[in-house]
């Protein structure tokens, strides 16, 4: 894919001629939310580096199957370096690590298994009890332009994505959370870039924290996130569902599902987040 779209330009990495395990990039202000860069964007950046590391031979292992990332320190707009290492090359999958470093500090460390989503033996064999989240079409959902102006000022990332939230899961925005721990909505990129496996790594950490729907204010920085990419997504809107079943002692697990326009479950994730209450800010 040529880097004609914002997401591709802003996750682009340049390998160092003297050390191919190192790639340099830039974290852009436009992906900031609060004081730091969105965790899904960081995951996609590491994912791009691993695609180059593990997909650079005739095996073609360029698609993330599973990636687990630990967020070690808050990232800021500015230059970054990603170091990659191959741990194993196999016939059907390969495994490697990626470390994102900024200003001498490690921001994220990930381990991932990559393969070819079109080339495995059981491609197309789907047996699932999962069902897509039910919600109104995008044009009947709430756009992020309706968010309070003060919030939009600290979340420039909302200009990088087109997000439409299910009206049934945004009561928290007007002081009436449902208590279900559920937020869902539609996602696409506003410049027309279609979803692919790399964009799914962004999508699993795009919605507001599900703790908002429990009436728990404050942002929720990710400590650890594991994503599974299940299929190459069809063009069009992605349908997202984030939910939590347990908020306790300031920590929350959050599950995410990503469904494509063909009604397929194309990615799943679970993360552990620390919820920063207003009095902790």
C-alpha positions in Angstrom: 0.0 0.0 0.0 1.4 3.4 -0.9 1.5 5.8 1.9 -1.0 8.3 0.5 -3.3 8.2 3.6 -2.7 9.9 6.9 -2.7 6.7 9.0 0.0 5.2 6.7 2.2 8.3 6.6 2.0 8.7 10.4 2.9 5.1 11.2 5.7 5.1 8.5 9.1 3.8 9.6 12.5 4.3 8.0 15.0 1.4 8.5 18.5 2.4 9.5 21.1 1.4 6.9 23.6 0.3 9.5 21.2 -1.7 11.6 18.0 -3.2 9.9 16.6 -4.1 13.3 16.1 -0.4 14.1 13.4 1.8 12.4 12.8 5.4 13.0 9.4 7.1 13.0 7.5 10.1 14.4 4.5 10.2 16.8 2.2 12.9 15.5 0.3 15.4 17.7 -2.8 14.5 15.8 -2.9 11.0 17.5 -2.8 12.5 21.0 -5.6 12.0 23.5 -5.1 13.7 26.8 -1.4 14.0 27.5 -0.3 10.9 25.6 -0.5 9.1 22.2 -3.4 6.7 21.7 -2.5 3.2 22.6 -4.0 1.7 19.5 -1.8 3.9 17.3 1.3 2.8 19.2 0.2 -0.9 18.7 -0.2 -0.3 15.0 3.2 1.3 14.9 4.8 -1.7 16.5 2.7 -3.9 14.2 4.0 -2.2 11.1 7.6 -2.7 12.3 6.9 -6.4 12.9 5.3 -6.8 9.5 8.6 -5.6 8.0 10.7 -7.8 10.3 8.7 -11.0 9.9 7.4 -10.5 6.3 10.6 -9.8 4.6 11.2 -13.3 3.1 9.3 -15.7 0.8 7.1 -16.9 3.7 5.1 -13.7 3.5 4.3 -13.5 7.2 3.1 -9.9 7.1 -0.3 -10.2 8.9 -0.6 -10.0 12.7 -2.4 -13.1 14.2 -1.7 -12.3 17.8 0.1 -9.4 19.5 0.5 -8.7 23.2 1.8 -5.3 24.2 2.9 -3.8 27.6 2.7 -0.1 27.9 5.7 0.9 30.0 5.6 4.7 30.0 3.5 7.5 28.5 4.4 8.5 24.9 4.4 12.0 23.6 4.5 13.5 20.1 8.0 13.4 18.7 10.6 11.0 17.2 10.6 7.3 18.2 12.7 4.3 17.3 11.3 0.8 17.0 13.7 -2.2 17.6 12.5 -5.6 16.3 13.9 -9.1 16.7 12.8 -12.4 15.1 12.4 -15.1 17.7 11.3 -17.9 15.4 10.5 -18.4 11.7 8.2 -21.2 10.9 6.4 -22.5 7.8 3.0 -21.1 8.7 3.8 -18.5 11.4 6.7 -16.5 12.7 7.2 -14.8 16.0 9.0 -11.7 17.0 9.3 -8.8 19.4 9.1 -5.0 19.0 10.2 -2.3 21.4 9.2 1.4 21.0 11.7 3.8 22.5 11.4 7.6 22.8 13.8 10.0 24.6 15.8 7.1 25.9 12.7 5.5 27.6 10.9 2.3 26.4 7.3 3.2 25.8 5.9 -0.2 24.7 7.2 -3.7 24.3 5.3 -6.3 22.3 5.6 -9.9 21.3 3.6 -11.1 18.3 2.9 -14.0 16.0 2.5 -13.2 12.3 1.4 -15.2 9.3 -0.7 -14.9 6.1 -4.4 -14.5 6.7 -5.2 -15.7 3.2 -2.8 -18.6 3.1 -3.5 -20.9 6.0 -5.0 -24.3 5.6 -8.4 -23.6 7.1 -9.1 -20.1 5.6 -12.9 -19.6 5.3 -13.8 -22.3 7.8 -15.8 -20.3 10.4 -17.9 -21.8 13.2 -18.9 -19.2 15.8 -21.6 -18.4 18.3 -20.6 -14.7 18.3 -23.1 -12.2 16.9 -22.5 -8.7 15.7 -23.5 -5.8 18.0 -26.9 -4.4 17.1 -27.1 -0.6 16.7 -28.5 2.0 14.3 -26.7 2.8 11.1 -23.8 5.3 11.2 -25.9 8.2 10.0 -28.2 7.7 13.1 -25.4 7.5 15.6 -23.7 10.2 17.6 -20.6 11.8 16.0 -17.7 13.0 18.0 -18.3 16.5 16.9 -21.0 16.6 19.5 -18.4 16.1 22.3 -17.9 19.1 24.6 -15.4 21.7 23.2 -13.1 21.4 26.2 -12.8 17.6 25.5 -12.2 18.1 21.8 -9.2 20.4 22.7 -7.4 17.6 24.6 -8.3 14.9 22.1 -7.0 15.9 18.6 -7.1 12.2 17.7 -10.9 12.6 17.1 -10.0 14.5 13.9 -8.0 11.5 12.7 -10.9 9.1 12.8 -14.6 9.1 12.0 -16.4 7.6 15.0 -20.1 7.3 15.4 -21.3 6.1 18.8 -24.5 4.0 19.4 -27.0 6.4 21.1 -28.0 3.6 23.5 -24.5 3.5 24.9 -23.7 7.2 25.4 -25.9 8.1 28.4 -22.7 8.6 30.4 -22.0 11.8 28.2 -25.1 13.4 29.8 -24.7 12.1 33.3 -26.8 9.0 32.8 -24.6 5.9 32.5 -26.5 2.7 32.0 -24.3 0.6 34.4 -23.8 -2.1 31.8 -20.2 -1.3 31.1 -20.9 -1.2 27.3 -19.9 1.2 24.6 -20.2 0.5 20.9 -20.1 2.4 17.6 -18.9 2.6 14.0 -15.4 3.5 12.9 -13.7 4.4 9.6 -10.9 6.7 8.5 -12.2 10.1 7.1 -9.7 10.2 4.2 -11.2 7.0 2.6 -8.5 4.5 3.7 -10.1 1.1 3.8 -9.5 -1.2 6.8 -6.8 -3.8 6.8 -5.2 -6.0 9.5 -2.9 -3.2 10.6 -5.8 -0.8 11.1 -7.5 -3.4 13.2 -4.7 -2.9 15.8 -5.8 0.7 16.0 -9.5 -0.2 16.1 -9.3 -2.3 19.2 -8.4 0.7 21.3 -10.4 3.5 19.7 -13.7 3.8 21.7 -14.0 5.7 25.0 -13.3 3.5 28.1 -16.2 1.2 28.9 -15.8 2.4 32.5 -17.6 5.6 31.5 -20.8 3.5 31.2 -20.3 2.4 34.8 -20.3 6.0 35.9 -16.6 6.0 36.6 -15.0 9.2 35.2 -11.4 9.6 34.4 -9.3 8.3 31.5 -8.0 4.7 31.4 -4.4 4.3 30.3 -3.7 0.8 29.0 -1.2 -1.4 31.0 -1.4 -4.5 28.8 -3.4 -5.3 25.6 -3.6 -8.5 23.6 -5.2 -8.5 20.2 -6.1 -11.3 17.9 -6.7 -10.6 14.2 -9.0 -13.2 12.8 -9.6 -12.2 9.2 -8.8 -9.6 6.6 -11.6 -7.0 6.9 -13.9 -6.1 4.0 -14.1 -2.5 2.8 -16.4 -0.1 4.7 -17.3 0.8 8.2 -16.0 -1.3 11.1 -18.5 -2.1 13.9 -16.9 -1.9 17.4 -18.0 -3.2 20.8 -16.1 -2.5 24.0 -17.3 -3.9 27.3 -16.1 -4.6 30.9 -17.4 -7.0 33.5 -15.2 -6.0 36.3 -13.9 -2.6 37.6 -12.2 -3.0 41.0 -9.7 -1.1 43.0 -9.0 1.3 40.1 -8.3 -1.3 37.5 -10.5 -2.6 34.7 -10.4 -5.4 32.1 -11.9 -4.4 28.8 -12.9 -6.7 25.9 -13.2 -5.4 22.4 -14.8 -6.9 19.3 -14.3 -5.6 15.7 -16.8 -6.6 13.0 -16.4 -5.7 9.3 -19.0 -4.6 6.8 -19.6 -8.3 5.8 -20.7 -9.1 9.3 -17.5 -11.1 10.3 -15.7 -10.9 13.6 -12.3 -9.8 12.3 -10.5 -8.9 15.5 -10.8 -9.3 19.3 -8.8 -8.0 22.2 -8.6 -7.8 26.0 -6.8 -5.2 27.9 -6.0 -4.3 31.5 -6.3 -0.5 32.2 -5.8 1.6 35.3 -8.6 4.1 35.6 -7.4 7.5 36.6 -10.2 9.0 38.7 -10.5 12.9 38.7 -9.1 13.1 42.2 -6.0 11.2 41.1 -5.3 13.6 38.2 
